């Protein structure tokens, strides 16, 4: 399948019109959204996007430098290159322009083959933006970094967005697509969909044919439900534990069927479709209802039994473990396993709504811990080997000056057992009269399973109109 490389062209206003008789032309700034690309197809369309339709027809001139390759032998371009230059035309009113990179020869093991394309000039005065160049790799090479939008879908945040930093690729999945995740490891653990504020309670029966009643106490709530009730998965992501808020909310699935109890399941809230006020979020839609569920082992996999609360019969499905993934995900609505997370070695960060534990106080002022739903939350794939730690500018210096020599290996330790190191810490929560905003006093160091180190900082959490659910971050490889 062809892979598109996008070069976004951000509009920079260099001057305003002083009058209708003497208009000033606004210049465009051309920016590569990725600093590198690994080729996966013979033909790769390289697409250029304009912020606004072109005011007039023109051309973009892009130069290139070769390493281990020769134009015409190892690769070619359409339009054809002249020397080491490609001239890309565009029409008046066009939303963008494109040229095609054609890979003529593969790289063999041990070869280093790449082409660096650099924006040079345009016929209408376009100027260079943030990323001037992109490196196109014939063989798999860790991404050098990029400016990346996390596609959670706006202020209703309907999506969970997974990114693999080394390949520079991201995947968006509707967060209502799944209900349960079945662990692929040696233990038998099952998670619930905390992005929808699901909650469960173990019942005192293993007979799923018995009728059950709604229990409105079984809920995430708005900061009033004690974490020790054990209605939700521990937000660290650590599955092992004896319940009461430690480990998964559903107990480890026993090899003895009679020990696997029925669970009352609050399916949480659907994704909202109501648009909130500017700068706000509205992530919780209508209640999704209730089910009763019982989970058993089936060889090295699982069986799930589920039904409506008053039903005397139930549906049973089998779920197989897949060692390439952290979890196999299941949807009650479709009665099938569904694709959610990428393979465990193909993602590092997940942008999502999230059920967390936060400190609070009881009526007597004593400290307690309660469950609470977050928007704009980021988790780390610690099961897949990704580590992360936070750097405060006041202690570690600026993002721009941070190098691999400054990495502190011991600082990754906490993220090996807690997926929330980024969490909601990268942003301020807002206050009366102010909206949440990116915290500019910090950035993060990420180490992936392949041993690549990156620095990462957040740039925005809204789009140009102030709409939430439009997070943008920047990352760069550390060498």
Buried (B, 14 or more C-beta within 10 A) or exposed (E): EEBEBBBBBBEEEEEEEEEEEEEEEBBBBBBBBBBBBBBEEEEBBBBBBBBEEBEEEBBBBBBBEBEEBEBEEBBBBEEEBEEBEBBBEBEEEBEBBBBBBBBEEEBEEEEEBBBBBBBBBBBBEBEBBBBBBBBBBBBEBBBBBBBBBBBBBBBBBBBBBBBBBBBBBBBBBEBBBBBBBBBBEEEBBBBBBBBBBBBBBBBEEBEBEBEBEEBEEBBBBEEEBBBBBBBBBBBBBBBEBEBEBBBBBBBBBBEEEEEBBBBBBBBBBBBBEEEBEEBBBBBBBEEBBBBBBBBBBBEEBBBBBBBBBEBEEBEEBEBEBBEEBBBBBBBBEEEEBBEBBBEBBBBBBBBBBBBBBBEBEEEEEEEBEBBBBBBBBBBBBBBBBBBBBBBEBEEBEEBEEBEEEEBEEEBBEBBBEBBBBBBBBBBBEEEEEEBBBBBEEBBBBBBBBEEBBBBBBBEEBBBEEEBBBBBBBBBBBBE
